[in-house]
């Protein structure tokens, strides 16, 4: 089971409050504004700033 589309519609980056999108490998949620990627573990998004990594441009 993956992250539901309904959940994706309401999730936002906790840092800049921008919407997040599913990464290509479906293992994380990426904020397009600040480039943080929040992991998805056991089909649950971990939206903690300390758990996120920042991708290069």
N, C-alpha and C positions, 0 to 999 in steps of 0.2 A: 504494500500500500504506500503510495506516495503522498506528498503534501497536497491537500485538496485545493482546487482552484478558488473555492470560496475563502479559504484561509489566506491564500496568496493575495487576494484582493484587499484584505484588511491589515496585513502586516506592513510595518514601516520600520525603517532604520531607527534604532533608539538614539543615535547621535544627532542626525540631521532631519529626522522625521520624513525622509523621502521614501517613496515606494521601493520595494525590493523585488527582484526577479530571480527566477530559478536559474542556476548556472547550467551550462551545457551538459555537464556530467551528472546533474541532478543530485549533487552531494552538498549543495549549499545555496544560500540566498545572497545575491549581490545587490548592493546599493550603488546605483549609477552615479550618485552625486559625490559620495566620499570614498567609493571604491572598496568599502569593507565587504568581506564575504563571511557570512555567518553559517556555521556548519549545520547540517541536518543529521541527527543521530537517532537511529531507530524510528525514522519517519517523523521526528519531532524537531522543529527548528529551534536552535539554541541561539536566542537573540540577546546574548550577553556581550557587551563591548569587550570584555577580557578574553572571550573565546573567539572573537573575529580576527581575521587576518586582513591586511590591506594589500590589494593587488596593484601592481604597477600599471601605468596607463597603456 
